[in-house]
């Protein structure tokens, strides 16, 4: 599923200095990912994770709409997710925490919800919460007290929109031992956060990693678009990370 328009694909500044910079940066990130795949052929970053499932209850924004249909309409989505540590460092060391969320259509999706065959992938990483910290990755030991944002904004009808998550409650012990509840927020890049939903996640009967691959550039929420500069920064890396590793490097076939 893609919500990119022809005008959007024509780019919003690719030929200017800013476009050149983000394009070079995007190719540089992709080169780094290709190097990492020599050591980690399956997942160059976020190598190990925990698969989660649950639901996202969207409360809507009737007083002050965000400009994204999905956020502004109340409803409930079925969710699959993956929690991971970016560099794969030992638990005793701080790392960039990541939560990839895939929302799917459910019976109570609401008028701004996802169509039957559609899904929306939203990627969150641990960052600060205030300006300018919300634009910088922040290593954390664990999710208790951590804040996570999309880091890069979506393009909505009313301008750019950032999404954020804050933990409301954690299960005793590890994330695989019970329900993890998070509050969903949206904000303008320099504006205040406004709560617009609640995300409830839990591990399956057999906790473990998931084989899901998330792509927030292609699977965007209803009413959302991506800015060209964010695509230039990310798309080459995603392709490099998800490209199948050569047989000599990858895992032996079973």
ZAMARGU-4260 file (C-alpha; in steps of 0.2 Angstrom, whole numbers, plus 5000, padded with zeros to 4 digits):
<rodrens>
0) 5000/5000/5000 | 5006/5017/4996 | 4999/5034/4998 | 5012/5044/4988 | 5005/5056/4975
5) 5013/5060/4958 | 5017/5078/4964 | 5025/5070/4979 | 5036/5058/4969 | 5041/5073/4959
10) 5050/5078/4975 | 5051/5093/4986 | 5068/5100/4983 | 5078/5085/4977 | 5088/5096/4965
15) 5092/5109/4977 | 5107/5109/4990 | 5096/5101/5003 | 5091/5087/4991 | 5109/5084/4987
20) 5114/5083/5005 | 5100/5071/5010 | 5103/5060/4995 | 5122/5058/4999 | 5118/5055/5017
25) 5105/5041/5012 | 5118/5033/5001 | 5131/5034/5015 | 5119/5025/5027 | 5115/5012/5014
30) 5134/5009/5012 | 5136/5006/5031 | 5121/4994/5031 | 5129/4984/5017 | 5145/4983/5027
35) 5135/4977/5043 | 5127/4964/5033 | 5143/4955/5031 | 5143/4952/5049 | 5124/4951/5051
40) 5117/4945/5035 | 5099/4944/5041 | 5096/4960/5051 | 5111/4973/5051 | 5103/4983/5065
45) 5090/4978/5077 | 5097/4960/5076 | 5087/4952/5090 | 5069/4956/5095 | 5053/4951/5103
50) 5037/4949/5093 | 5022/4957/5101 | 5003/4958/5097 | 4989/4968/5104 | 4978/4983/5099
55) 4979/5001/5096 | 4964/5011/5102 | 4963/5028/5093 | 4953/5042/5103 | 4953/5054/5089
60) 4956/5073/5089 | 4939/5082/5087 | 4945/5099/5094 | 4962/5100/5086 | 4964/5088/5072
65) 4982/5083/5067 | 4978/5082/5048 | 4980/5063/5047 | 4964/5054/5045 | 4970/5039/5054
70) 4974/5049/5070 | 4959/5060/5069 | 4946/5046/5068 | 4942/5036/5084 | 4943/5017/5081
75) 4953/5001/5085 | 4967/4993/5075 | 4974/4975/5077 | 4993/4977/5080 | 5008/4966/5077
80) 5025/4974/5084 | 5043/4970/5086 | 5053/4977/5101 | 5072/4977/5099 | 5089/4985/5103
85) 5097/4994/5088 | 5115/4989/5090 | 5111/4973/5099 | 5122/4977/5114 | 5121/4967/5130
90) 5107/4972/5141 | 5118/4980/5154 | 5123/4993/5142 | 5112/5008/5135 | 5106/5005/5117
95) 5094/5014/5105 | 5077/5005/5108 | 5066/5002/5094 | 5047/4998/5092 | 5041/4994/5075
100) 5022/4993/5074 | 5010/4986/5061 | 4992/4991/5062 | 4979/4981/5053 | 4960/4983/5049
105) 4949/4978/5063 | 4930/4978/5064 | 4930/4994/5075 | 4942/5003/5064 | 4931/5018/5062
110) 4929/5030/5046 | 4948/5034/5046 | 4954/5017/5049 | 4963/5005/5038 | 4955/4996/5023
115) 4952/4977/5024 | 4968/4973/5015 | 4979/4987/5021 | 4992/4989/5035 | 5002/5004/5042
120) 5019/5002/5048 | 5025/5015/5060 | 5043/5014/5067 | 5048/5022/5084 | 5065/5024/5092
125) 5070/5031/5109 | 5073/5049/5108 | 5071/5064/5120 | 5053/5071/5122 | 5055/5090/5121
130) 5063/5101/5108 | 5077/5098/5102 | 5079/5081/5110 | 5064/5073/5101 | 5075/5074/5085
135) 5090/5065/5092 | 5091/5046/5096 | 5094/5043/5114 | 5102/5026/5121 | 5092/5019/5136
140) 5095/5004/5147 | 5076/4999/5146 | 5059/5005/5142 | 5055/5011/5159 | 5054/5030/5158
145) 5060/5030/5140 | 5051/5040/5127 | 5050/5035/5109 | 5046/5045/5093 | 5045/5043/5074
150) 5060/5055/5073 | 5055/5060/5056 | 5037/5068/5052 | 5023/5063/5041 | 5015/5075/5029
155) 4997/5078/5034 | 4984/5090/5027 | 4988/5103/5041 | 5007/5101/5040 | 5021/5089/5047
160) 5016/5077/5061 | 5027/5068/5073 | 5021/5053/5083 | 5027/5048/5100 | 5025/5034/5113
165) 5026/5035/5132 | 5025/5019/5144 | 5010/5019/5155 | 5013/5003/5163 | 5024/4988/5162
170) 5022/4969/5166 | 5032/4962/5181 | 5048/4956/5175 | 5051/4956/5156 | 5040/4962/5142
175) 5036/4944/5138 | 5028/4941/5155 | 5012/4952/5153 | 5004/4968/5145 | 5014/4983/5140
180) 5003/4998/5139 | 5009/5014/5130 | 5000/5031/5127 | 5001/5037/5109 | 5004/5056/5105
185) 5005/5067/5090 | 5014/5084/5089 | 5020/5097/5077 | 5039/5097/5076 | 5040/5111/5088
190) 5023/5110/5096 | 5017/5101/5112 | 5012/5083/5112 | 4993/5078/5112 | 4988/5061/5117
195) 4977/5052/5104 | 4977/5034/5108 | 4983/5019/5118 | 4993/5005/5113 | 4992/4988/5122
200) 5005/4974/5118 | 5009/4957/5124 | 5019/4942/5119 | 5012/4927/5112 | 5011/4910/5121
205) 5028/4906/5114 | 5038/4922/5116 | 5051/4925/5103 | 5057/4935/5088 | 5046/4938/5073
210) 5050/4937/5054 | 5040/4953/5050 | 5049/4966/5039 | 5042/4984/5042 | 5042/4997/5029
215) 5036/5014/5035 | 5039/5022/5018 | 5027/5011/5008 | 5015/5006/5022 | 5009/5023/5028
220) 4993/5027/5038 | 4978/5033/5030 | 4979/5052/5026 | 4998/5052/5028 | 5011/5055/5016
225) 5030/5055/5017 | 5042/5070/5014 | 5054/5067/4999 | 5069/5071/5011 | 5064/5057/5023
230) 5063/5045/5008 | 5080/5050/5002 | 5087/5047/5020 | 5079/5031/5022 | 5074/5021/5007
235) 5092/5016/5001 | 5095/5009/5019 | 5079/4999/5019 | 5083/4991/5003 | 5101/4987/5008
240) 5095/4980/5025 | 5081/4969/5018 | 5090/4963/5002 | 5094/4945/5003 | 5112/4941/5008
245) 5123/4931/4997 | 5123/4912/5000 | 5141/4913/5005 | 5137/4925/5019 | 5119/4921/5024
250) 5113/4906/5035 | 5115/4889/5028 | 5099/4883/5020 | 5089/4870/5030
</rodrens>
